[in-house]
Structures are given as structure tokens and as C-alpha cells.
Amino acid sequence: MTCQLDDERIDSIFLSHCFQRGYCDCAAKSKTEHETCHAYWFLLVSGEMEFIEKARIMDGPRINRALARLASEIVEENHGAGDLYLVGIRRRGVPLAERMADKIADLEGDRPPVGVVDITLYRDDLSTVGAKPIVNRTELPGDIESRNIVLIDDVLYTGRTIRAALDQLIDFGRPRRVQLAVLIDRGKEHRELPIQADYIGKLVPTKKSEIIKVMLQDFDEEEAVVIVERPPEAT
């Protein structure tokens, strides 16, 4: 099993699966969960995963400019902010959604509501574990009926996370329209589902072996987007 996870994602999944089940101890509900829990526990006890930084493609100012452009495009496409409802995909999609809501408020004088969808076990940016994303928690204040929903995430890769978020949204009502905004799109060649972003901060073609790491002040010590890769195994 190949595991590619950032420390926060490892911690989150470890707490919700390994710890609550006594370090998995054969208490998982399925073979997939059992293997996944042991894989994460192995990563934790093996120490911090090391990656080689190959390229730094965005810094703080560039991220901010990209979000400002995305906010402007969203307002233009939806003819204002009146019916907008932003939904961030946890983790880094949430602060991105909050920032875009602030920028839309600056443009229109009306701040759209911001909801949260929390999807674990599979993340497009730093994970290749799990055959199917699992929705952990959804917070959608107010009514999404007949609203123009904009799903917001940091990285679009295979499309599986977005598919899970779409399924969850439909359970909460029938929006007029659902759109997708991402800070980074890794390219259509990686897509496993027919899902494309309506608003893209930056298109970054990557190899499958490469990983996009989005760092935000909300969780990290800096603001940047970098391409990293695992070091070659020693022979």
C-alpha cells in the first residue's frame, strides 16, 4: 500500500480511526479500514515523511492575487453575490472559501455564507489511500435550496473528493447550480471521473509521482504552493 499524506491528514485520520479503535487491534469494520489504519499507524511510528521540494510555484502574494481573481470571476459568472453560497472542503478548502467570501464582500458589499464539507480517508492533494472518500461531517448553515453553490478546494486531482462532496450536497437540498473553484488543478490526465473545475487559480501539470502541497498560514508557518516528490529509495 502506498501512502502519501501530510502530517495533519495523518493525525486526523489516526485520531478518528486508529486511536478510537485501540490502534486498530483488528476492530476495524472492513478489510480496507483495517489495512488503512495499520498503514497510518506505521507512518506515525516511522517518523515524519521526507519529501524533496522540486519547485515553488506560488508564494503568499500570488495566492492572494489568484483568490482575488477567482472571487471576481465567481461574482461575474453568477451576476452578483445575492444567491451565492460557498462550501469549503476541509481542511485547506475552508480557509480558502472564507478568504474568497471576504473578497466577494469587498466587491459586492454582501458576504455569501460559507459552509463546510469534511471528507476523510482520501485527499486529492496528499493522499492515495482509500478506494472511496468518506464524508465525515457537513456544516451548511441556512438553506442551500435554489442557491448557486461554489465548492472550493485547494487541489483538484482525481475528482473523487469532489464527487463525494457533490453527493453530500444533494442530501441537504436542491441547489440551483453547483460550481467548482480550486486553487490548483493538476490536469485532466489525472482525472478518474468526468469532473472539471469552473474556476482555476493555476493549472499545474504534474507527474503521478509528484505531490502538490498547499501551505496556508491557518495551518502552516508560511503561505506557498510547492511541488514535492518522495526521495528515491536507497539501493
C-alpha positions as CSV (number, residue, x, y, z in Angstrom):
1,M,0.0,0.0,0.0
2,T,1.3,3.4,-0.9
3,C,0.7,6.3,1.5
4,Q,1.2,9.9,0.6
5,L,-0.1,12.1,3.4
6,D,0.8,15.4,5.1
7,D,1.2,15.4,8.9
8,E,-2.2,17.0,9.6
9,R,-4.1,14.4,7.5
10,I,-2.2,11.6,9.2
11,D,-3.1,13.0,12.6
12,S,-6.7,13.5,11.7
13,I,-7.2,10.0,10.3
14,F,-5.2,8.4,13.1
15,L,-7.4,10.1,15.8
16,S,-10.7,9.1,14.1
17,H,-9.7,5.5,13.2
18,C,-6.6,4.1,15.0
19,F,-7.0,5.8,18.4
20,Q,-10.7,5.3,18.8
21,R,-10.3,1.6,17.9
22,G,-7.3,0.9,20.1
23,Y,-4.7,1.3,17.4
24,C,-7.0,-0.8,15.1
25,D,-6.4,-4.0,17.0
26,C,-8.5,-6.0,14.5
27,A,-11.6,-3.9,15.4
28,A,-11.9,-2.2,12.0
29,K,-15.3,-2.8,10.3
30,S,-13.7,-3.9,7.0
31,K,-10.5,-5.2,5.5
32,T,-9.9,-1.9,3.8
33,E,-10.3,0.0,7.0
34,H,-8.1,-2.4,8.8
35,E,-5.3,-2.1,6.3
36,T,-5.7,1.7,6.2
37,C,-5.4,2.1,9.9
38,H,-2.3,0.0,10.1
39,A,-0.8,1.9,7.2
40,Y,-1.3,5.3,9.0
41,W,0.0,3.9,12.3
42,F,3.1,2.7,10.5
43,L,3.6,6.2,9.1
44,L,3.2,7.7,12.6
45,V,5.7,5.5,14.3
46,S,8.1,5.7,11.4
47,G,8.6,9.4,11.9
48,E,7.9,12.3,9.6
49,M,7.8,11.6,5.9
50,E,10.5,13.4,4.0
51,F,9.9,15.0,0.6
52,I,12.2,16.7,-1.9
53,E,10.9,20.1,-3.0
54,K,11.2,20.3,-6.7
55,A,9.5,23.7,-7.4
56,R,7.9,26.6,-5.6
57,I,5.1,27.7,-7.9
58,M,3.2,30.2,-5.7
59,D,4.0,32.4,-2.8
60,G,1.7,34.3,-0.5
61,P,1.1,37.3,-2.7
62,R,0.4,35.1,-5.7
63,I,-2.1,33.0,-3.8
64,N,-3.8,36.2,-2.7
65,R,-4.0,37.5,-6.3
66,A,-5.3,34.2,-7.5
67,L,-8.1,34.2,-4.9
68,A,-9.0,37.8,-5.8
69,R,-9.3,36.8,-9.4
70,L,-11.4,33.8,-8.6
71,A,-13.7,35.9,-6.4
72,S,-14.1,38.3,-9.3
73,E,-14.8,35.6,-11.8
74,I,-17.4,34.0,-9.5
75,V,-19.2,37.2,-9.0
76,E,-19.3,37.9,-12.7
77,E,-20.5,34.5,-13.7
78,N,-23.2,34.5,-11.0
79,H,-24.4,38.1,-11.7
80,G,-23.6,39.3,-8.2
81,A,-23.4,37.7,-4.8
82,G,-27.1,37.6,-3.9
83,D,-27.6,33.8,-4.4
84,L,-24.1,32.7,-3.8
85,Y,-23.2,30.0,-1.2
86,L,-19.6,29.0,-0.8
87,V,-18.7,25.5,0.5
88,G,-15.1,24.7,1.5
89,I,-13.8,21.2,1.6
90,R,-11.8,20.7,4.8
91,R,-9.0,21.3,5.5
92,R,-7.5,23.9,3.3
93,G,-10.6,24.4,1.2
94,V,-12.3,26.0,4.2
95,P,-9.9,29.0,4.8
96,L,-9.8,29.5,1.0
97,A,-13.6,29.7,1.0
98,E,-13.5,32.2,3.9
99,R,-11.0,34.4,2.1
100,M,-12.9,34.3,-1.1
101,A,-16.1,35.2,0.8
102,D,-14.3,38.3,2.2
103,K,-13.1,39.3,-1.3
104,I,-16.6,38.9,-2.7
105,A,-17.9,41.1,0.2
106,D,-15.3,43.8,-0.8
107,L,-16.5,43.7,-4.4
108,E,-20.3,43.5,-3.8
109,G,-20.9,44.7,-0.2
110,D,-22.6,41.3,0.5
111,R,-20.7,38.4,2.0
112,P,-22.0,35.0,0.9
113,P,-22.5,32.3,3.6
114,V,-19.7,29.7,3.9
115,G,-20.4,26.0,4.7
116,V,-18.0,23.1,5.3
117,V,-17.8,19.5,4.0
118,D,-15.3,17.3,5.8
119,I,-14.1,14.3,3.7
120,T,-11.5,11.9,5.1
121,L,-9.6,8.8,4.1
122,Y,-8.9,10.2,0.7
123,R,-7.5,13.6,-0.2
124,D,-6.6,14.6,-3.8
125,D,-3.6,16.7,-2.7
126,L,-1.5,14.4,-0.5
127,S,-3.2,11.0,-0.4
128,T,-3.5,7.9,-2.5
129,V,-5.1,5.8,0.2
130,G,-8.7,4.5,0.1
131,A,-10.9,3.4,-2.8
132,K,-13.7,5.7,-1.8
133,P,-13.8,9.0,0.0
134,I,-15.9,9.1,3.2
135,V,-17.8,12.2,4.3
136,N,-17.1,12.8,8.0
137,R,-19.1,15.9,8.8
138,T,-21.1,18.6,6.9
139,E,-21.9,22.1,8.2
140,L,-24.2,24.1,6.0
141,P,-25.8,26.9,7.9
142,G,-29.0,28.1,6.3
143,D,-30.7,26.7,3.3
144,I,-29.0,25.7,0.1
145,E,-32.2,25.3,-1.8
146,S,-32.1,27.2,-5.1
147,R,-28.7,28.8,-4.2
148,N,-25.7,29.0,-6.5
149,I,-23.2,26.7,-4.7
150,V,-19.5,27.1,-5.3
151,L,-17.4,24.1,-3.9
152,I,-13.9,25.3,-3.0
153,D,-10.9,23.1,-2.6
154,D,-7.1,23.6,-2.7
155,V,-6.2,20.9,-5.2
156,L,-8.1,19.0,-7.9
157,Y,-6.5,15.7,-8.8
158,T,-8.6,12.6,-9.5
159,G,-12.0,14.2,-8.8
160,R,-13.0,11.6,-6.2
161,T,-13.2,14.1,-3.3
162,I,-15.4,16.4,-5.3
163,R,-17.7,13.5,-6.2
164,A,-18.2,12.7,-2.5
165,A,-18.8,16.4,-1.8
166,L,-21.4,16.6,-4.5
167,D,-23.2,13.6,-3.2
168,Q,-23.4,15.1,0.2
169,L,-24.7,18.4,-1.0
170,I,-27.6,16.8,-2.8
171,D,-28.6,15.2,0.5
172,F,-29.1,18.7,2.0
173,G,-31.3,20.1,-0.7
174,R,-31.5,21.0,-4.3
175,P,-29.3,23.9,-5.2
176,R,-29.9,25.8,-8.4
177,R,-26.4,25.3,-9.6
178,V,-23.2,23.7,-8.3
179,Q,-19.8,25.0,-9.5
180,L,-16.2,24.2,-8.5
181,A,-13.3,26.5,-7.7
182,V,-9.8,25.2,-7.0
183,L,-6.6,26.9,-6.2
184,I,-4.6,24.3,-8.2
185,D,-5.7,21.9,-10.9
186,R,-3.2,19.1,-11.6
187,G,-4.6,18.5,-15.1
188,K,-7.2,16.4,-16.8
189,E,-4.8,13.5,-17.5
190,H,-5.1,12.5,-13.8
191,R,-8.9,12.6,-13.6
192,E,-10.7,9.4,-12.8
193,L,-14.1,11.0,-13.1
194,P,-15.7,13.5,-15.5
195,I,-15.3,16.4,-13.1
196,Q,-13.7,19.7,-14.2
197,A,-13.3,23.0,-12.3
198,D,-15.2,26.1,-13.3
199,Y,-12.7,28.4,-11.7
200,I,-8.9,27.6,-11.5
201,G,-6.3,29.6,-9.7
202,K,-3.4,27.9,-11.5
203,L,-3.1,24.9,-13.8
204,V,-0.1,22.9,-12.8
205,P,0.6,19.8,-15.0
206,T,2.3,17.1,-12.8
207,K,3.6,13.6,-12.9
208,K,1.8,11.0,-10.9
209,S,4.9,10.6,-8.6
210,E,4.8,14.3,-7.7
211,I,2.7,15.8,-5.0
212,I,1.2,19.3,-4.7
213,K,1.5,20.8,-1.2
214,V,-0.6,23.9,-0.4
215,M,0.6,25.7,2.7
216,L,-1.5,28.3,4.4
217,Q,-1.0,30.4,7.5
218,D,-4.1,28.9,9.0
219,F,-2.2,25.6,9.4
220,D,1.4,26.1,8.3
221,E,4.2,28.5,9.1
222,E,4.1,30.1,5.6
223,E,2.0,30.6,2.5
224,A,3.1,28.8,-0.6
225,V,2.3,26.1,-3.1
226,V,5.1,23.7,-3.9
227,I,5.7,20.6,-5.9
228,V,7.4,17.8,-3.9
229,E,8.4,14.3,-4.5
230,R,9.4,11.4,-2.4
231,P,13.2,10.8,-2.5
232,P,14.3,7.7,-4.4
233,E,14.8,4.6,-2.3
234,A,18.4,3.9,-1.3
235,T,19.9,0.9,-3.1
